[in-house]
Amino acid sequence: MRAVWKAARAAVRRRRLQTLMIWLVTLVSTGALVMALGLVDAASAPFDRAFGAQHGPHVVAAFARDRVSDGRLSRAARASGVEAAAGPFAQAAVDIPRGAADFGLGGEITVVGRAGPGGTVDRVDLWAGRWAVRPGEVVLNRQSDWTADDLGKKFRVPKGPTLTIVGFAFDLSHTADAWVAPAQIGALHPTATQMLFRFRAAATEEGLRAELAEVTGGLPRGTLTASRTYLALKHRIGSNARAYAPYLMAFGVLGILVAVLIVANVVSGAVVSGFRHIGILKALGFTPGQVLGVYLTMISVPAVLGCALGTYAGNLLAEPFLRFAFSGPASGVLHGSLGIAPWVNLLALLGMPLVCVLAALGPSVRARRLPAARAISAGSAPRHGRALGIQRRLASARLPRSVSLGAGLPFARPARSALTLAAVVLGVTTVTFATGLAATLNSYGNGERSYDVTVYVGDHRDGREPVHGDRELHALLGRLPGATHVTARSDDEALLVGSTQAVMFEGRRGGRSLDSALVKGRWMRETGEVVVGTPFLRRNGVHLGDRLRLRKDGREEELTVVGETMDTDDRLVIGSWPTVTALMPRAEPIAYHVKLREGADQSAYARAVRAADPGLSVQLSGSNSVTGTIVGSATGLTLMLSLVASLGVFNTAVLNTHDRRRDLGMLKSIGMTPRQVTVMTVTSMAVLGALGSLIGIPLGIVAHKVVVPRMAAGVDITLPRYMTDVWHVPLLSVLALAGVLIAVLGALVPARRAARLTVAEVLHNE
């Protein structure tokens, strides 16, 4: 065994290029695979852990308090499918003026009367202070934005009591915005009763609905006023991770395929170019099994090192991905659960070296079977060129002789050329896929935001208020240099009748300068018409043309959904200004979105806004962070995989020139110039590059059509056709050069090295 290790270690040192290639390709492939599998696992695992720790409810249900008694609800909760239940809790809808107590309270909030944070269902995490046990006390459902000094602060409920904040808690299921003692809830005039259920069959939305129907089957008709399941919350929290996972998985699979091909090519070349070495080993007494061990060890050493470093790099790079993917309301409680799962690291550390060893097994078995005498003679005996017939046919095409000779060289070693071609095909596939992905995401980023500057009412840094009124501000912003269009926007919460959660009802005045792309339907034209994003439609079971009712301050309005947009907020409902003020007469703009003329300076406009009214704050529009992250990481992975494919070509070119040293010497002896040798060698690889482009571009387009819709589905949006139909003749013409470029870059250095060989050197080596 010691002899095998010494021989393998010597081979690793001697074959530095092959060792570097195996190390690099396994590093890139393993890193992409770890990130992809980590995000797939993270799309559900952190939520499942946090939800399980809080023993969260599978269904949160609200019942009409005047139609069913608490006792009857308690009896209904004993249905056979119910695993555990909490409640009944009295629930009140309280309207808080925007900005009350500086705790993010504003609009209609849900307050529940609950005796404590514990129980068999929904164990609320009390982060600070204590629970409300007496009238006049309240606990806020806040994950952050609090300090110890905030405990004890008071705020007054309109037409209700003054409440003192005695604690901050976080509930992942968000069953309430605030909790008070049961003795206090009566003063808030509760209109509903909340029940929290855990069911035995909780894997699917249909199963949960069926279980809830069994619980409510014996209750009076219309008793259940609203309900929601934990699956919708889980889907929302993991949506960003599901958007990243498909494209990372695609790069991971491409990386593994490239790794297999490159390793097989490298080992096969090592066997062919090392025939003399194999013969010497066998002549020295190495058994066939030991020769096999030498070649497998030679591959395993850089493969294991590459996999180890790739796993480490994948964990490091996945950390910002995971933080970004799980940024949002539940980020704090989930961040403690985030990270690459141990099974992912174990799979990468064990699986990728195994893949490399299996790829090397075929060529290594060939080395094992070679007799010593044949191996030694194979290293120096002349061979008849298999490409001779093809080169003769190419000569009749009146091509330069160096080009016709080079075009026939790939056929001299068909197996080696096939492996190299496959690596180039995967490189072109990667470039094509990444180019289409970038084009789609850039189109999405441009369509999602069509304004340049956002002007907010009030300067939150020093508490200043604007000196101009609403209409004056609207006109003023439109008159400043560079402005072409101004849209006012209001944001106010309203209750979606039939749901337990509030929606954000956004009003727009002044046109559609900030509209995201419309996917289906049309924009609102009449009062009472609204548009919503795809997530709102899917998670609320609403379709275009359906009507929904919003309630605010005792008013109700029936609205018709006429359009579907790419907005990713599943709580957002957009209406025209008359539609919003019909429900909320006192609605006021909180921001103005300004479209500037082409070439206008955003910073100059921002300075003009602050000079015109110091009570305004300005934010310049930037690039979409999701788009930038995906495009940047995809570009990096593409460059690395293209480099690996070029190294595969490099390896093949080196082996070809090594195998044909005798032929090169003969050609030079009859007058072939160094430049012609370079052209011949580069042409031999450029042929493979052209074929690679011909095959790789369609594969890249297919990968784009498969992966992009799944990324969009991860965040519950539908992309319009113009964002996915990105393949045009100019772009395809540029991509057609990708395979040739990969091949030429890989072949250039070996070609120049071959061109510098002298006839004397070749004859001396012979």
C-alpha positions in Angstrom: 0.0 0.0 0.0 2.9 2.3 0.7 4.3 1.8 -2.8 0.9 2.7 -4.3 0.7 5.9 -2.2 4.3 6.9 -3.1 3.6 6.3 -6.8 0.3 8.2 -6.7 1.8 11.1 -4.8 4.6 11.4 -7.3 1.9 11.4 -10.1 0.0 14.1 -8.4 3.2 16.3 -8.2 4.2 15.5 -11.7 0.8 16.1 -13.3 0.2 19.5 -11.8 -2.2 20.6 -14.6 -4.4 17.6 -14.3 -4.4 17.9 -10.5 -5.3 21.6 -10.7 -8.2 20.9 -13.1 -9.7 18.1 -10.9 -9.4 20.3 -7.8 -10.9 23.3 -9.5 -13.8 21.5 -11.1 -14.8 19.7 -7.9 -14.5 22.9 -5.9 -16.9 24.8 -8.2 -19.3 21.9 -8.5 -19.4 21.1 -4.8 -19.9 24.8 -3.8 -22.8 25.2 -6.2 -24.4 21.9 -5.1 -24.1 22.8 -1.4 -25.7 26.2 -1.9 -28.5 24.7 -4.0 -29.4 21.8 -1.7 -29.0 24.1 1.3 -31.6 26.5 -0.1 -34.0 23.7 -1.0 -33.8 22.4 2.6 -34.0 25.9 4.0 -37.2 26.6 2.1 -39.1 24.6 4.8 -36.8 23.4 7.5 -36.2 26.6 9.6 -39.9 27.4 9.6 -40.8 23.8 10.6 -38.3 24.0 13.5 -39.6 27.4 14.7 -43.2 26.4 14.2 -42.7 23.2 16.0 -41.0 24.9 18.9 -44.0 27.3 19.3 -46.4 24.4 18.7 -48.1 26.7 16.3 -51.7 26.3 15.2 -52.5 24.6 11.9 -55.6 26.7 11.5 -56.5 30.1 13.0 -60.3 30.5 12.9 -62.6 33.4 13.8 -66.2 32.9 14.7 -69.1 35.4 15.0 -69.4 36.1 18.7 -73.1 36.8 18.6 -73.9 33.5 16.8 -72.1 30.9 18.9 -71.2 30.5 22.5 -67.8 29.8 23.9 -69.0 26.5 25.4 -70.3 25.3 22.0 -67.0 26.1 20.4 -65.2 24.2 23.1 -67.4 21.2 22.5 -66.9 21.4 18.7 -63.1 21.4 19.2 -63.4 17.8 20.6 -63.9 16.5 17.1 -62.0 13.3 16.3 -59.5 15.0 13.9 -58.4 17.7 16.4 -55.1 16.9 18.0 -55.1 20.0 20.3 -57.0 23.3 20.5 -56.6 26.7 22.3 -59.4 29.1 23.0 -62.0 30.4 22.8 -60.3 33.8 23.0 -62.4 37.0 22.6 -61.1 39.0 19.6 -61.5 42.7 18.9 -60.7 44.8 15.9 -59.3 48.1 17.2 -58.5 51.1 14.9 -55.3 52.8 16.1 -54.1 56.2 14.6 -51.1 55.8 12.4 -47.8 56.0 14.4 -49.4 55.5 17.8 -46.7 54.8 20.5 -44.1 54.6 17.7 -44.4 50.8 17.7 -45.6 50.3 14.1 -49.2 50.3 15.3 -51.6 52.0 12.9 -54.8 51.1 11.2 -57.0 48.3 12.3 -55.2 45.8 14.5 -56.4 42.6 16.1 -56.4 42.4 19.9 -57.0 39.1 21.7 -57.9 38.5 25.3 -55.6 35.7 26.5 -54.7 34.7 30.0 -51.1 33.7 29.3 -48.5 33.0 26.6 -48.3 29.2 27.1 -50.7 26.4 26.4 -51.0 23.3 24.2 -51.3 25.4 21.0 -49.4 28.5 20.1 -46.8 29.0 22.8 -46.1 32.7 22.3 -42.4 33.7 22.9 -42.4 36.4 25.5 -39.2 38.3 24.7 -39.3 41.1 27.2 -41.3 42.2 30.2 -44.3 40.1 31.4 -47.7 39.0 30.3 -50.8 41.3 30.7 -52.7 40.0 33.7 -54.8 43.1 34.8 -57.0 45.6 33.0 -55.0 48.5 31.5 -52.1 46.3 30.4 -51.1 45.1 26.9 -48.4 42.9 25.3 -47.4 43.9 21.8 -46.6 41.3 19.1 -43.3 42.8 18.1 -40.2 40.9 16.9 -37.8 43.8 17.2 -37.7 47.6 17.4 -38.1 47.7 21.1 -35.8 48.5 24.1 -36.1 48.1 27.8 -37.1 51.8 28.1 -40.2 51.2 26.0 -41.8 49.0 28.7 -44.2 51.0 30.7 -45.1 53.4 27.9 -48.8 54.1 27.4 -51.1 54.8 24.4 -54.8 55.4 24.3 -57.2 53.4 22.2 -59.7 55.6 20.4 -63.0 55.5 22.3 -61.4 53.0 24.7 -59.0 52.6 27.6 -55.5 53.8 28.0 -53.1 50.8 27.8 -49.7 50.3 29.4 -47.1 48.2 27.5 -45.9 45.6 30.0 -44.3 43.1 27.5 -43.1 42.3 24.0 -43.8 38.9 22.5 -43.4 37.2 19.1 -45.9 34.8 17.6 -44.7 33.2 14.4 -48.3 32.4 13.4 -49.3 36.1 14.1 -52.6 35.2 15.7 -52.8 38.8 17.1 -51.2 42.2 16.9 -51.6 42.6 20.7 -52.8 40.7 23.7 -54.6 41.9 26.8 -56.0 40.1 29.9 -59.4 38.5 29.5 -60.8 41.0 32.0 -59.7 43.9 29.7 -61.0 42.6 26.3 -64.6 43.5 27.1 -63.8 47.2 27.1 -62.5 46.9 23.5 -65.9 45.5 22.3 -64.9 42.2 20.8 -67.0 41.0 17.8 -65.3 37.6 17.2 -64.1 34.6 19.0 -60.7 33.1 18.1 -59.9 29.4 18.1 -56.5 27.8 17.4 -56.5 24.2 16.1 -53.9 21.6 15.5 -55.1 18.7 13.4 -53.8 15.2 12.9 -54.0 15.5 9.1 -52.2 18.7 8.4 -50.0 18.0 5.4 -52.2 19.6 2.7 -54.5 22.6 2.4 -57.3 20.4 1.3 -56.9 18.1 4.4 -56.9 21.1 6.7 -60.1 22.5 5.1 -61.8 19.1 5.4 -60.8 18.9 9.1 -62.1 22.4 9.8 -65.3 21.6 8.0 -65.8 18.6 10.3 -65.3 20.9 13.4 -67.8 23.5 12.2 -70.3 21.1 10.7 -72.6 21.2 13.7 -72.4 25.0 14.2 -75.0 27.4 12.9 -74.6 28.5 9.3 -72.4 31.6 8.9 -70.7 31.1 12.3 -67.2 30.8 10.8 -66.3 34.3 9.6 -62.6 33.8 8.7 -59.8 31.3 8.7 -56.3 30.7 7.5 -53.9 27.8 7.6 -50.2 27.6 8.5 -49.3 26.4 5.1 -49.9 29.9 3.6 -47.5 31.4 6.1 -44.9 28.7 5.5 -45.2 29.3 1.8 -44.8 33.1 2.2 -41.7 32.8 4.5 -39.9 30.3 2.2 -40.7 32.0 -1.1 -37.3 33.7 -1.6 -35.5 30.5 -0.9 -37.6 28.7 -3.5 -36.8 31.5 -6.0 -33.0 31.0 -5.6 -33.0 27.2 -5.4 -34.0 26.3 -9.0 -31.2 28.2 -10.7 -28.6 27.2 -8.1 -29.7 23.6 -8.6 -29.3 24.0 -12.3 -25.7 25.2 -11.9 -25.1 22.4 -9.4 -26.2 19.8 -11.9 -24.2 21.4 -14.7 -21.2 21.5 -12.4 -21.5 17.8 -11.5 -21.8 16.8 -15.2 -18.7 19.0 -16.1 -16.8 17.4 -13.2 -17.6 13.8 -14.4 -16.6 14.7 -18.0 -13.4 16.5 -17.1 -12.3 13.9 -14.6 -13.0 11.1 -17.1 -11.1 13.0 -19.8 -8.2 13.8 -17.5 -7.8 10.2 -16.3 -8.2 8.8 -19.8 -5.6 11.2 -21.0 -3.3 10.3 -18.1 -3.6 6.6 -19.0 -2.9 7.2 -22.7 -0.1 9.6 -22.2 1.3 7.5 -19.3 1.5 4.2 -21.1 5.3 4.1 -20.6 4.8 4.9 -16.9 2.3 2.1 -16.6 4.7 -0.3 -18.2 7.5 0.7 -16.0 5.3 0.3 -12.9 4.3 -3.2 -14.0 7.9 -4.1 -14.9 8.9 -3.1 -11.3 6.4 -5.5 -9.9 3.2 -3.5 -9.4 0.2 -5.8 -9.6 -2.8 -4.8 -11.8 -4.7 -3.9 -8.6 -1.9 -1.6 -7.5 -1.8 0.1 -10.9 -5.6 0.7 -10.5 -5.0 2.0 -7.0 -2.3 4.4 -8.2 -4.7 6.1 -10.7 -7.7 6.1 -8.4 -5.6 7.7 -5.6 -4.2 10.2 -8.1 -7.7 11.4 -8.7 -9.0 11.1 -5.2 -6.4 13.4 -3.6 -7.3 16.6 -5.5 -11.0 15.6 -5.6 -11.2 15.3 -1.8 -9.4 18.6 -1.3 -11.6 20.3 -3.9 -14.8 18.9 -2.3 -13.7 19.9 1.2 -12.9 23.5 0.1 -16.1 23.6 -2.1 -18.2 22.5 0.9 -16.6 25.2 3.1 -17.1 27.9 0.4 -20.7 26.8 -0.2 -21.5 27.2 3.5 -19.8 30.7 3.5 -21.6 31.8 0.3 -25.0 30.4 1.4 -25.0 32.5 4.6 -25.8 35.8 2.9 -28.3 34.0 0.5 -30.1 32.6 3.5 -30.2 35.9 5.4 -31.6 37.6 2.3 -34.0 34.8 1.5 -35.5 34.9 5.0 -35.5 38.6 5.6 -38.9 39.8 6.7 -41.4 39.6 9.5 -40.2 36.3 10.8 -36.5 36.7 10.1 -35.4 37.0 13.7 -36.9 33.9 15.1 -35.8 31.9 12.0 -32.2 33.2 11.8 -31.3 31.0 14.7 -32.4 28.0 12.7 -30.7 29.0 9.4 -27.7 27.3 8.1 -26.7 24.4 5.8 -28.1 21.1 7.1 -25.5 18.5 8.1 -26.9 16.0 5.6 -26.1 18.5 2.8 -22.5 18.8 3.9 -22.2 15.1 4.4 -23.6 14.4 0.9 -21.2 16.8 -0.7 -18.1 15.6 1.2 -18.8 11.9 0.4 -20.8 12.1 -2.8 -18.7 14.3 -5.0 -15.4 12.3 -4.4 -17.4 9.2 -5.1 -18.6 10.7 -8.4 -15.0 11.6 -9.4 -13.8 8.1 -8.5 -16.6 6.5 -10.6 -15.7 8.8 -13.5 -12.1 7.7 -13.2 -12.9 4.0 -12.9 -13.2 3.2 -16.6 -9.9 4.6 -17.7 -8.2 3.2 -14.6 -9.4 -0.3 -15.3 -7.9 0.1 -18.8 -4.6 0.9 -17.3 -4.9 -2.1 -15.0 -5.4 -4.5 -17.9 -2.5 -3.3 -20.0 0.4 -5.8 -20.2 3.8 -4.3 -19.3 5.5 -4.9 -22.7 2.5 -3.5 -24.6 2.4 -0.4 -22.4 6.1 0.3 -22.8 6.0 -0.1 -26.6 2.7 1.9 -26.8 4.6 4.9 -25.4 6.9 5.2 -28.4 5.6 3.0 -31.3 4.2 5.0 -34.2 0.4 4.9 -34.7 -1.5 5.3 -37.9 -3.6 8.5 -37.9 -7.4 7.7 -37.8 -8.1 11.2 -39.1 -6.1 10.7 -42.3 -9.1 9.8 -44.5 -11.1 12.8 -43.2 -8.2 15.1 -43.7 -7.9 14.0 -47.3 -11.6 14.8 -47.8 -11.2 18.2 -46.2 -8.2 18.9 -48.4 -10.5 18.9 -51.5 -12.4 21.8 -50.0 -9.6 24.2 -50.9 -9.0 25.1 -47.2 -5.6 26.1 -46.0 -3.6 23.0 -45.3 -3.2 23.8 -41.6 -6.9 24.3 -41.3 -7.8 21.0 -43.1 -5.3 19.1 -41.0 -6.6 20.7 -37.8 -10.2 20.0 -38.6 -9.5 16.3 -39.0 -7.5 15.9 -35.7 -10.5 15.5 -33.4 -11.4 12.3 -35.2 -8.0 10.7 -34.4 -9.1 10.3 -30.8 -12.9 10.1 -31.0 -13.5 9.1 -27.4 -11.3 12.0 -26.0 -12.9 14.4 -28.5 -16.4 13.3 -27.4 -15.6 14.0 -23.8 -14.1 17.4 -24.6 -17.1 18.2 -26.8 -19.5 17.3 -24.0 -17.6 19.7 -21.7 -17.8 22.5 -24.2 -21.5 21.8 -24.7 -22.1 22.1 -21.0 -20.1 25.3 -20.9 -22.1 26.8 -23.8 -25.3 25.6 -22.1 -24.3 27.4 -18.9 -23.4 30.6 -20.8 -26.7 30.5 -22.7 -28.8 29.8 -19.6 -27.1 32.5 -17.6 -27.5 35.1 -20.4 -31.2 34.3 -20.7 -31.6 34.4 -16.9 -29.9 37.8 -16.7 -32.1 39.2 -19.6 -35.3 38.0 -17.9 -34.3 39.4 -14.5 -33.2 42.7 -15.9 -36.5 43.0 -17.8 -38.3 42.1 -14.5 -36.4 44.7 -12.6 -37.2 47.4 -15.1 -40.8 46.4 -15.3 -41.2 46.2 -11.6 -40.3 49.9 -11.0 -40.7 52.6 -13.5 -40.1 55.7 -11.3 -36.8 57.3 -10.4 -37.3 59.2 -7.1 -39.6 58.6 -4.1 -40.4 61.7 -2.0 -41.8 60.8 1.5 -44.0 63.2 3.5 -42.1 64.2 6.6 -38.4 64.0 7.4 -38.1 61.2 9.9 -34.6 62.1 10.8 -35.5 65.3 12.6 -39.3 65.0 12.8 -40.0 67.9 10.4 -43.3 68.1 8.7 -43.8 69.6 5.1 -44.8 73.2 4.9 -46.9 72.5 1.8 -50.2 70.8 1.6 -51.0 67.7 -0.4 -52.1 69.3 -3.7 -49.4 72.0 -3.4 -46.7 69.3 -3.0 -48.0 67.3 -6.0 -47.8 70.4 -8.2 -44.5 71.5 -6.8 -42.8 68.2 -7.4 -44.0 68.2 -11.0 -42.6 71.7 -11.6 -39.0 70.9 -10.4 -36.4 70.6 -13.1 -36.2 67.1 -14.6 -39.7 65.8 -13.5 -42.0 64.5 -16.2 -44.7 62.7 -14.1 -45.7 62.5 -10.4 -47.9 59.9 -8.8 -49.2 60.3 -5.2 -49.5 57.1 -3.1 -51.4 56.4 0.1 -51.1 53.3 2.2 -53.7 52.3 4.8 -54.7 49.0 6.3 -58.2 47.7 5.8 -59.8 44.4 6.8 -60.6 41.9 4.0 -64.0 40.6 5.0 -63.8 36.8 5.4 -60.1 36.8 6.3 -58.3 37.1 9.7 -55.6 39.4 8.3 -55.7 43.0 7.2 -54.7 44.1 3.7 -52.7 47.2 2.6 -55.1 49.3 0.5 -52.9 51.5 -1.7 -54.3 54.5 -3.4 -52.8 56.2 -6.5 -53.4 59.6 -7.8 -51.9 61.0 -11.0 -51.6 58.0 -13.3 -49.6 54.8 -13.4 -46.0 56.0 -13.3 -45.1 53.5 -10.6 -47.1 50.5 -11.8 -45.4 47.2 -12.0 -46.0 45.1 -15.1 -49.5 43.9 -15.8 -49.7 40.2 -16.3 -53.4 39.7 -17.0 -56.5 41.7 -17.2 -56.4 45.6 -17.3 -55.7 48.6 -15.2 -58.6 50.1 -13.2 -60.7 52.6 -15.0 -63.8 53.0 -12.9 -64.4 53.7 -9.2 -64.6 50.3 -7.4 -62.0 48.5 -9.5 -58.7 47.3 -8.1 -55.7 45.3 -9.3 -53.7 42.9 -7.1 -50.6 40.8 -7.4 -50.5 37.1 -8.2 -49.7 36.1 -4.6 -52.9 37.8 -3.4 -55.0 35.9 -5.9 -53.4 32.5 -5.1 -53.4 32.8 -1.4 -56.9 34.1 -1.1 -58.5 32.0 -3.8 -59.5 35.1 -5.8 -59.8 35.3 -9.6 -60.0 38.1 -12.1 -63.6 39.4 -12.1 -64.3 38.3 -8.6 -65.6 40.8 -6.0 -64.1 41.3 -2.6 -65.2 43.5 0.4 -63.0 45.7 2.4 -63.9 47.2 5.8 -62.5 50.3 7.5 -63.8 52.3 10.4 -67.3 50.8 10.1 -67.5 51.4 6.3 -67.6 48.6 3.7 -66.9 48.8 0.0 -67.4 46.1 -2.6 -64.5 46.0 -5.1 -64.0 44.2 -8.4 -60.6 42.7 -9.3 -59.8 43.7 -12.9 -56.1 43.1 -13.2 -53.2 40.9 -12.0 -49.7 42.5 -11.5 -46.3 41.2 -10.7 -46.4 42.7 -7.2 -45.0 40.1 -4.7 -46.9 41.4 -1.7 -49.8 39.1 -0.9 -51.5 41.8 1.2 -51.4 44.6 -1.4 -54.6 45.8 -3.1 -54.2 48.8 -5.5 -57.0 51.2 -6.4 -57.5 54.6 -7.9 -57.8 57.6 -5.6 -61.6 57.8 -5.8 -61.9 54.1 -5.0 -59.7 54.5 -1.9 -61.3 57.7 -0.6 -64.8 56.0 -1.0 -63.7 53.7 1.8 -61.3 56.0 3.6 -62.3 59.6 3.1 -59.4 60.9 5.2 -56.7 59.1 3.2 -53.6 61.2 2.6 -50.6 60.5 0.5 -47.5 59.2 2.4 -45.2 59.4 -0.7 -44.9 60.8 -4.2 -43.2 58.8 -6.9 -41.5 60.9 -9.6 -40.5 59.9 -13.1 -37.6 61.9 -14.5 -36.8 62.6 -18.1 -34.1 60.6 -19.8 -30.7 61.6 -18.6 -31.9 63.7 -15.7 -29.7 63.7 -12.5 -31.5 62.0 -9.6 -29.3 63.6 -7.0 -29.8 67.1 -8.4 -33.6 66.6 -8.3 -33.3 65.3 -4.7 -31.4 68.5 -3.7 -34.1 70.6 -5.4 -36.8 68.8 -3.4 -35.1 69.4 -0.1 -34.5 73.0 -0.9 -38.2 73.5 -1.9 -39.5 71.9 1.4 -37.2 70.8 4.2 -40.0 68.6 5.6 -39.6 66.1 2.8 -37.3 63.1 2.6 -36.1 61.7 -0.7 -35.1 58.2 -1.7 -33.5 57.4 -5.1 -34.5 54.2 -6.8 -31.9 51.6 -7.0 -31.5 48.2 -8.5 -33.6 45.3 -7.4 -31.6 43.4 -4.7 -33.0 40.0 -5.7 -32.2 40.6 -9.3 -28.7 41.9 -8.6 -28.0 39.0 -6.2 -29.1 36.3 -8.7 -27.5 37.9 -11.8 -24.2 38.5 -9.9 -24.0 35.0 -8.5 -25.0 33.4 -11.8 -22.3 35.4 -13.6 -19.7 34.2 -11.2 -20.8 30.6 -11.5 -20.9 30.9 -15.3 -17.4 32.3 -15.5 -16.1 29.5 -13.3 -17.8 26.7 -15.2 -16.7 28.2 -18.5 -13.1 28.4 -17.1 -13.4 24.7 -16.2 -14.7 23.8 -19.7 -11.7 25.8 -21.2 -9.4 23.8 -18.9 -10.9 20.6 -20.3 -10.1 21.8 -23.8 -6.6 22.8 -22.6 -6.1 19.3 -21.3 -7.2 17.7 -24.6 -5.0 20.1 -26.6 -2.0 19.2 -24.4 -2.6 15.5 -24.8 -3.1 15.7 -28.6 0.1 17.6 -29.1 1.9 15.1 -26.8 0.5 12.2 -28.8 1.4 13.7 -32.1 4.9 14.9 -31.4 6.3 12.6 -34.1 3.8 13.9 -36.6 4.6 17.5 -35.7 8.2 16.8 -36.2 7.6 15.4 -39.6 5.4 18.3 -40.6 8.0 20.8 -39.5 10.7 19.0 -41.3 8.8 19.4 -44.6 8.3 23.1 -44.0 5.3 23.8 -41.7 5.8 27.1 -40.0 5.1 27.7 -36.2 2.1 29.9 -37.2 0.6 27.0 -39.2 1.1 24.6 -36.2 -0.7 27.1 -34.0 -3.6 27.4 -36.5 -3.8 23.6 -36.9 -4.0 23.0 -33.2 -6.5 25.8 -32.5 -8.6 24.7 -35.5 -8.8 21.2 -34.0 -10.4 22.6 -30.9 -12.4 25.3 -32.6 -14.3 22.6 -34.6 -15.4 21.1 -31.2 -16.3 24.6 -30.0 -18.5 25.2 -33.0 -20.2 21.9 -32.6 -20.6 22.7 -28.9 -22.4 25.9 -29.7 -24.7 24.2 -32.1 -25.7 21.7 -29.4 -25.3 23.8 -26.3 -27.5 26.8 -27.3 -30.7 24.8 -27.6 -30.0 23.1 -24.3 -29.4 26.4 -22.6 -32.7 27.7 -24.0 -34.5 24.6 -22.7 -32.8 25.1 -19.2 -34.0 28.7 -19.2 -37.6 27.7 -20.1 -37.6 25.0 -17.3 -35.9 27.0 -14.5 -37.2 30.5 -14.9 -40.9 29.6 -14.5 -40.1 27.7 -11.3 -38.2 30.6 -9.9 -41.2 32.8 -10.6 -43.5 30.2 -9.0 -41.3 30.3 -5.9 -42.4 33.9 -5.1 -45.9 33.3 -6.6 -45.7 35.6 -9.6 -46.4 35.0 -13.2 -44.0 36.6 -15.7 -45.4 38.1 -18.9 -44.2 36.6 -22.2 -42.0 39.5 -23.1 -39.9 38.8 -20.0 -39.3 35.2 -20.9 -39.1 35.5 -24.7 -35.6 36.9 -24.7 -34.0 34.9 -27.5 -33.5 37.2 -30.5 -31.1 36.8 -33.5 -28.5 39.3 -32.3 -28.2 37.6 -28.9 -28.1 34.1 -30.5 -25.4 35.3 -32.9 -23.2 36.4 -30.0 -23.9 33.1 -28.1 -22.9 31.1 -31.2 -19.4 32.3 -30.6 -19.3 31.1 -27.0 -18.3 27.6 -27.8 -15.6 28.7 -30.2 -14.3 31.2 -27.6 -14.2 28.6 -24.9 -12.3 26.2 -27.2 -9.9 28.8 -28.6 -9.0 30.1 -25.1 -8.3 26.5 -24.0 -6.3 25.6 -27.0 -4.2 28.7 -27.5 -1.4 28.1 -24.9 -0.8 24.4 -25.9 -0.9 25.5 -29.6 1.8 28.1 -29.1 3.8 25.6 -27.0 3.6 23.0 -29.9 4.6 25.7 -32.4 7.8 26.3 -30.5 8.9 22.6 -30.7 11.9 22.1 -32.9 12.5 19.0 -35.1 15.7 18.4 -33.0 13.6 18.2 -29.8 11.2 15.8 -31.2 13.9 13.5 -32.6 15.8 13.7 -29.3 12.7 12.6 -27.4 12.1 9.8 -29.8 
